[in-house]
Amino acid sequence: MSAPALWALPLTVAVPLCLAIAAFLECLSPRRQVLLGVPAIVAGLSIASVPLMEHSVLMLALGDWPAPLGIVWQLDAPGALMLGMTAIVAGAGSVALLADDETAQDRHLWPLWWLLWGGLNALLLSRDLFNLYITLELVTLAGVGLVARSPQDPEGAAALRYLLASLLASLLFLLGVALLYGQTGRLDLELLGETLTDNATSRLAAIALSLGLMIKAAMVPLHTWLPSAHARAQAPVSAMLSAVVVAATLFVLWRLWLSPLAILQTALRDWLALVGAAALVWGGIQSVLQSRLKLLIAWSTLSQSGYAMLLLGLAGTASWPGSGSGGSTATEGALQILLAHGLAKAAMFIAAGAIVATYGHDRLSRLGGSAARLPLAWLAISLAGLSLLGAPPTGGFVGKWWLLSAAFAEGSGLIAAVVLLGTLITAASLWRLLDLALCPAPTAIQRPLTHPDARLTGRLAMLALGLALLAWLQGLVTLGLSNQAAGLGMKLDSLGLIFMLPALAIWPIALGATHAWRHAFPASRRLFSIMLVAAVAHLLTLVAGDLLTFYIGTAMLSLLGWAMVQHDGDRPARLAGIGYLAMMLLAEIAMLAGLALVALTTTDLSFSALAVAELPALAIAFLALGLGLKAGVLGLHAWLPLAHPVAPPMASAILSGLMIKVGVLGALRLLPEAEATADWGVPLVTLGIFASLYAALRGVLHDHNKVVLAWSSVSQIGLITALLGLVILAEAPTAMTALLLVVTVHSLAKGALFLGAGMANRTQGRVRQRVVAAMLLPALALSGVPPLGGVLVKASVETAMGDSGLPTWPIILSGVATALLMLRFFWLLLMRPEPSHHLLVIPRWLWWAWLALGLLAALAPWGWQWVVPVTTNMEKTLIAGLLSPLIAIALAGMTLPARRLHRTLARRLESWGAYRQEQGWRRARQLRILAWQFRRAEAWLMPWPAFGIALGLMTLGMGLASLLPS
């Protein structure tokens, strides 16, 4: 073992303890303490970690006294990662404390701060039970003192509750230590693992140790001390307590159960996993219900800690990662979650500190629109929240992916379901924060209530943003070093190129329009940034050569799509955003489950390798569900007619023209070659034809032009679904050509139509007339009116149906339905009153670019015909192409004089709308009642007698579990 490493290891504990003494004696100013302490601790940890690069474990016997007589410190890979995370969070917290004049001059705070840091380092290095107890006590007392120093806890109520709960936990932990020492005469964890036997005393000791650690980690129902302590402490202290102290306690629990206590063949592990599931769900629900920002973040800590407990239900007899051997997938995944949570939660609390410093409070109801004033702080909260959510490629995603893979590998569907459910609950609390931050603020509370120190808020926001970015960097680095990185890569094949051509036409126009109309739409700079990042994410999906890269791109698009949908911030946009986000999260969860199952089959995730691999049917089903949700396939489409119309027109063009096609691209890369989809052909054709007709009927009955366009997208996705079924049947070689033609024309036409609808709704006079006239070109192309290229698209679809031995009349009906939709769309445009304000000015370049987009939609199929002929009998194709539009015109002409029918339909639609509104009110009332019941249930747990009852029930449950075999 290298001498520098052995000398450097004690510095991680000695330096903060010496600084605590210096701070107490006021020998050094706080600034000098930080300037000396942080680099010294980081340097010591870095030097001590060098031997770990050779897969060895660094052990140091203090005073050269080996175990069992002496104290041994051990630094292994998991411990080094935890120490590194502690150093990052504590270093950032130290700088944050210095930035605030109030905390920088608090002579009683700094000794406690350095004691907390030194105690945590000693706790993570300790390898014997008694030193674990001592360091846990040191950490607890320092943490309690720091909470008591907060002005938000003037009477010390939160600190006292923290202290009393921790003292009870310490007594239980000490009882467990005494029982094990009395039985084995050993305290060293390694020696204890060699001598411990599975008997009643060992099980009782395990219960006592676990109960003590669960109280310190605030596991449900022993959690009531945590929310107030973490919420009332100063922001850097809250960050340290939530990110590191809780994580270190859970880390100790892991070390005990995966090392000496692994010999116990009882159901206690399953009980602990059940407790983790309860904490995950209960903490998440309570987080959503909070009315203050710091309380919401504190409850989120309780929820996220549940993931760590799930490990104990999966690890089985797996040992603690040691020299020369890595841990199980479950252990590595849980460790990644713990590290990502630490970085993200520290970022959120420090960002919350910047918000509190600006507004003087953290009441969520009075923070509406605060992202406009504090963009960096809210960006940090957003990025950190996405890591907690498990959005790729963050550290939280890597951890959840590996934990989910381990659950599937062990056949533990319940734990897998809890992991996925936790993602939804985390998303609910994150949505609540971002929705409040991005919505328009009432003018009465737009200004801060205090006179903030711009230097303080700026430094806190930058620190928080740096920590949040580290949570993302952690995921990227981990993925790069993992086995799954072997098949990762990007390439542009012919399929990706076809999907890229519409993107190259639409994205520049949409981005240019967003910039040109920056004064016509609210928060246009934010919208432009969102769309620019979305363009990069969309490019990533098109050039992805593997499933993981594709999933990362689609997940980013889903989140950015939500930001586009709810951008305006009014009630329709926010409600549509809720539906969009909920459905997209279901899609991400389904795809994550499919990715985890695929990773169990093969480590090569490239599409070329997956095409020849025998993928599990369940994995294909999960992936198909996620892709279907993203594409808006019938039955999974509920979000689409709500979301696309409320977004700004530039965003609507992207959402309908490009983003829903990502699901189609994924389906084409995965489904046709999979053995599990061999029988999907006919059902997909049937579903697709029905969808194209049903969606057209729904669209014709609507009275808003953009909603009609949205239902037209559902109809066209139905047609694409039918063609995908034909591709899977593999009986028509022209099916793929027809599908790609439909995708190309629909992308270009729908991009032009949504942009045109936005311009028509915000212009008047001759300008509006020219816009409506120019929209005829893409509309006629979409309807298949000859001689425009749409007629070739329709002919190719009919040919594919005929070659597969299926009737072609459904395609004719689909063409009639599309033509009726376009007629209804133009009727609504012409009947809509001209606006009198918020008018758009269309630059000349944008006008010509938009016209070119519509022209491209009309002519692109003719270019395809020139390269790869779609039809050989052009005259017959052009004549047959007139049938559908003529029938549509005839049907529309027949219904125009039927005023009674119009009145009846209007009354029915009005009645249906009133019924849905009433049902919405009822559901909202039921949700409010349910929320009150959850708050009431939590209030019942707060008194100390209730805490005692909860502890007794927990002890009883663990006792019964200890009697059951594993």
C-alpha positions, 0 to 999 in steps of 0.5 A: 500500500502506498505511503502517501495514501496512508498519510493522506487518509487521516487528513480527511478527518483531522483537518475538519476537526482541527478547523473546528477547534480553530473556529471555536477558539477564533484563531482563524476567520471563516474565510481562511478556514474555508480557504485552508480546509476545503483544498486540504480535505479534497487533496487528502481524499484524492491522494488516498483514493489513488490505490482504488484505481488498482481495484484495491482497498485502502486500510489503515490501522490507527496507531498500528494496532490491528483489529480486534484490539485497534481501530481500522479505517477502510476506504473502498470504492463505494466509500470513496464515492460517498466521501467525494460527494460529501466533499463536493456538497460540504465545499459548496455549502462552505462557500454558500455560508461565506456568501451570507454575511449573517452566517459568515460572522456566526462564531458558533456555527463554524465549529459545528460545521467542521465537526459535522464534516469531520464526523461524516468522513470518520463515519464513512471510513469506520469499520467497527460498530463502536466507532460507527456509534461514536461518529453517528453521535458526533454527526447527530449533535453537530447537525442538531446544533446547526439546526438550532442556529437557524433564525427560522427555528427561534424556539428550537422546536425542530432542533429539539425534536431532531435531538430527541429522535436521534437520542432514541435512535442512538440507544437502540443502535448501542443496544444492538452493538452490545448484543453483538459484542456480548455474543461474539466479542468482536466489533470489527465488521470483517471479523464480525462477519466471520464469527457471527451465527444466525440465532435469536440474539443476532436477529434481535441485534439486527432489529435494534441496529436497523431501528436506530438507523431507520430513525436517523434516516427518517424512514416512514413511520419514524420520520416526523423529525425530518421535515421541520428540521431540514426545512427550518435550517439555513439553506447550506445546512439543509443541503448538508443534512439532506444530501449527506447525513441521511445518505451516510446513515443509509450507507451504514445500514447497507454495510451492515446488511451486506456484510456481517448481517448477510448471514441472517436468513430471515425475511427482515430484508423484505420487511426493510424493502417494504418500509422503503416502498412505504417511505417512497410513496408516502414521502412523495405524496406529502411532498406534492401537498406541501405549501412551502418550497423547503418543506417540499424539498425536505419531504422529497428527501424522505421519498428518495431515501426509499430507493436505498431501502429497496436494495435490501430486498434485492441484494439477497446474500450479495456481499459488500463490494470488496477488493477485486470484485464489484458489487451487484447491479442492484448495489451499484444502481442504489449507490448511483441513486444515493450519489445523484440524490446528494448532488441534486438535493444540495442543489435544490436547497441552495437554490431555495436559499437564493429564492428565500433571500430574494423574496423573504419567504418560500411560500409556493403560492407567492412564488408564481412567475419567479423564474423570470427574476431568478432564472439560474436558481430555477434552472438549477432546481429544474436540472436537479429535479430531473436527476431525481426524476431519473431523466436520462442521462443523469445519475438518477437515471443510471441508478434507476436503470440498474436497480430496475434491471436487478429487480427484473433479473431477480423476478421481483416485479413488486420492487420494479413497480415501486421504482416506476411508481416512485418516478411518477410521484417524483414527477408530480412534485417536480411539475408543481414546482416548475408549473408555479415558476413558469406561470405568469405571476400576478402583478401584485407579487412580481416584485420581491418582498425584501431588498435582496443582496444580488451578490448573495443570490447570484452566488447561491444560484451559481453554486446550485447550478454547478451541483445540478450539472454535476448530477448530470455529469455523474450520469454521463461519466458512469454511462461512459465507463459502464459495459453498456457504452460498448454499443453506443454511437451515432450514425445517419442511415437511410431511414434516419436521413428520410426522417431528417429531411423534414426536420431540416426544413421545419426547424430553421423556420420554426426557430426563425419565426420564434426569434422574429416574433419575440415581442408577440409571445410571452417569455419568447427568450425562454421559448427560443431556448427551449426550442433550440435545445429541443432541436438538438435532442431531436437531432440526437434521436435521428442519428442515434445508432443504439437504443440507449441514445435514442431513449435519451433523446426521446426523453429530453424531447418529452420534457421539452415538449411539455415546456412548449405546451404549457408555455403561455401559462394560461389555464388551458395551457396548464391543463393540457400540459398536465395531460401531456406530461402525464402521458409522456411520463408513462411513455418514459416509464414504459421505455425504461422498463423495456430498456432494462429488460433488453439490457438483461438480454444483451449488453450491445444496445446498438440497433443492428445488434438488437435486430438479430437478438431474441428480445423478450416479448415483454420488453418489446411490449413495453417499448411499443407502449412507450413509442405508441404514447409518443406517437399518439396512436389511437387509445394512447392519444388523449394528450394530443388533441389537448396539447398541440392546439394550446402551444405557440404556433411555432411549437405546434408545428414542431410537436405535430410535424416532427416530434410525434414522428419520433415514436414512428422512427423508434417503431421502425427500428425495433418492431419489424425485425422482432420475433415477438411482433410477428402476429401484430400485423393484422391488429395494427392494420385494423387499429390504424384504419379505424383510428384514421376514420374515428379521429377524422369524425372527432375532428369534423365535430370540433369548432376550433381550427387548431384542434381540427388539425390536431385530430388530423394528426391522430388520423394520419398516425392511424394511417401510419399505424396501419402501414406499420402493420403491413411492414410487419406482415412483410407481404407488400414490398411497397409498404415501407415506401408508402409509410415513409411517404406518408411520414414525409408529407404529413411532417411538411404539411402539418408544420406548414398548416400549424404555422399558417393557423397561428398566423391566420389567427393573429393577422387581419385584412389582406394579410390574413387572406393571403395566409389562408390562400397559401395554406391551401397548398399543404392542405390539398397535398395532405388530402391527396388532391391531384396533381399535387404529390399527395395523390402519389402518397394515397396511391402508394398506400392503396398499392401496399394494401392491395399487395397484402391481399387486403381491401383498398376501400378503407384507404378511400374512406380515409382520404375522404375523411382527411378531405373533410377535415381540411374543409372543416379547418378552412371553414372555421378559419373563414368564420373566425372573427379577425383579431383586433390586437396582438397582431403578427408582423410577418417578415418577408423572409419568413413569408417565403420560407413558409411558402416554400415549406408548403410547396415542398409538402406538395412536390416532395412525392414527385421527387420520390416518383422520379427516383423510385417510381411509386406508380406506373399508371400515372393517368389512372392514379390522377383520375382516381385521386379525384374521387376522395376530394369530390366525395368530401365536397359532396358530403360537405355541400349536403350538410351546409343547408342542414341548419337543424342538424347543425343546431342539434350537433351544437346543442349536443356538443355544448351539453357534452362540454358542460357534462365534462366540466361538471365531471372535472369539478367533481374530480377536483373536489374529490382530489381536494378531499383526498389531499386533506385526508393525507395531511390529516393522517400525517398530522396524527403521526406528529405527537410523541405518543404516536411516534412511540406507537409507530416504533412499537408497530415497526418493532413488532413487524420486524420481530415477526419478519425475523421469525420467517425464513428468507 
